[in-house]
Amino acid sequence: MKDHPSYYDMIGFSAESGETEAGLPPVPDLSRAALFLDFDGTLVDIAARPDAISVTDNLEDILLALETRTGGAVAVVSDRSLADLERRLPRWRGTLVGSQGAERRHLGRRETAPEAHDEKLSELADVARAWAAHHEAVVMEEKPAALALHFRAAPELQPDCVRLLHALTENLPDYVLRHADMAVELMPARICKRGAMEELMADWPGRLPVAMGDDLSDEGMLALAEELGGYGIKVGYADTVASHRVRSVAELHRGLVSWLAPAPA
């Protein structure tokens, strides 16, 4: 048995969450705020396959405007790799956190977790890749320091995906399984979005944290924002620790645009 806290403990998630308020919280003073935004399911709609998402024309305009209003205190924090995020957001030069914190681009510097060079992980990825090749409906995604199996096209294969990656963790004692929306991921136990947010808050001290996300991997960020006196904002209808909720990506976009509108005279 591995001597690790559960993922739910690490991210601060509790099933006994309080009631959430519909809509975004009151417009914060963006000059004193720090924003942490998940990507899939939050800034862009979920697609059948990770490579099939569509980035709306105005998304980067919203991010650029938020960056200006906050003085640069905006981070996109995603399960996707850093390279993939950069392809999706070519005009956005702000802070990007990829692979749930295993990679980041911040203040002009690029950093990658040392686990990205783990030869044993690379060997196990070969096993997972061979298995996925015999299950065409499952998409294997390889990232620095992690690998994920997406089963959205075949939900009935979820138990098989979990069993496979669980078996692989036996050879990687410092790795854990993390569940996301129709996916399961093998990654270092010490890496999570909450930890990535904590590191960035150290660079943005005294700011009001506002975190936004849609699935279980985002709950640690949402919990931390609430703990620090800020706001967690859930996108969608799943259980959450967040105090506020919007129904969809489109509703979140509209809310962010309203935050950027000039205050009435």
Disulfide bonds with the S-S distance in Angstrom:
none
